[in-house]
Amino acid sequence: MGSIWELDFYSRPILDENQKKVWEVLVCESPSDIRTKTDSLFRYAKYCPSTQVNSGWLRTALQEAIEKAGEAPIKIRFFRRQMNNMITKACQDVGIPALSSRRTLVLNQWLQQRSEEVYPQEPGYQGGTNASVRLDRPLPQRLPDALEGKQWAFVTLEAADLAEMPEWEIGFGESFPLELAQLSPEARIPGILIFSPRALPLAGWMSGLEMAYLHFDTKQGDRLILETGATESWIVANIRTPQLLAEAKGFAQAKEKANGVHFIGVQSDPQSQTFAGFWLLQEVNL
């Protein structure tokens, strides 16, 4: 299993001598394990003149990053949809699949850190916030019939319990170090477990979705929604009883206290000691 990279290519709040916005490519490695040390993850940054913003320049920068890293990633995630064509073309030209994804946790933190500590030190810095990503959200889709769980339940774990994830038997999944979310070992992490006799196919299907986060939605009735990819969303469950409604509200509150961190587990039944799938997730504001 190779590494996964996160990428952003966009203008920064810096003007060059011709009063044109300076652009920048940022590339960093996605953590996949809860034990990963964030300071060990590969990073690459390079400014780009506004006159050279194209897929050719980005391809050359990616080739330089690959040489610096010593190996190419198996895929590259990017969250900025307005750059879709340019990023996809550059990645294709170096033979790496590019995927729209909201699972860019290290990149989001790095952008924040550079906005506070790096860009203000540059000549030509222009104050102001970084442009956010406007997302047109299509209506949530139903899960494919063959993949719907037969049962599901809200659960909670302590952050310290999740430290043992590498010892668990997990078919499909992904995690990240909890230091990214600045959580203590005592922090309570909410989540859901989905039980299905087709647990492995369900987990396999979910693993191809670029999992972003779960949220409790009350706009179209009370529903638990799974956000994936750039804008896709799926109805995991309709909340129909007062007890489940109370649990869903508790999940939302616990998720907020845990800085957006939560999880989804997929098992064949409630007695199972193994996971067909387990994903540690965090909702972040892009």
VENBEL-V38459 format. One record per backbone hydrogen bond with DSSP energy under -1.0 kcal/mol. NH is the residue of the N-H (numbers start at 1). CO is the residue of the C=O. Records with the same first field share a line. If there is no record, write none. Layout:
NH->CO + CO
This chain:
5->75
6->28
7->77
8->26
10->24
12->22
14->12
15->124
16->20
19->16
22->14
23->48
24->10
25->46
26->8
27->44
28->6
29->42
30->4
36->33
40->37
41->38
44->27
46->25
48->23
52->49
54->52
58->54
59->55
60->56
61->57
62->58
63->59
64->60
65->61
66->62
67->63
68->64
69->65
70->66
74->3
76->97
77->5
78->99
81->79
83->80
84->81
87->83
88->84
89->85
90->86
91->87
92->88
93->89
95->92
96->91
99->76
101->78
104->102
108->104
109->105
110->106
111->107
112->108
113->109
114->110
115->111
116->112
117->113
118->114
119->114
121->118
122->119
125->122
126->13
133->286
141->233
147->144
148->145
150->195
151->195
153->193
155->191
157->189
159->187
160->185
162->158
164->161
165->162
167->164
168->165
171->275
172->276
174->278
175->32
180->177
183->178
187->184
189->157
191->155
192->263
193->153
194->265
195->151
196->267
199->196
202->198
203->199
204->200
205->201
206->202
207->203
208->205
209->206
212->227
213->227
215->225
217->223
223->217
224->237
225->215
226->234
227->213
228->232
229->209 + 210
234->226
235->141
236->224
237->224
239->222
245->241
246->242
247->243
248->244
249->245
250->246
251->247
252->248
253->249
254->250
255->251
256->252
257->253
258->254
259->256
260->255
261->258
262->281
263->190
264->279
265->192
266->277
267->194
272->269
275->169
276->266
277->266
278->172
279->264
280->174
281->262
283->260
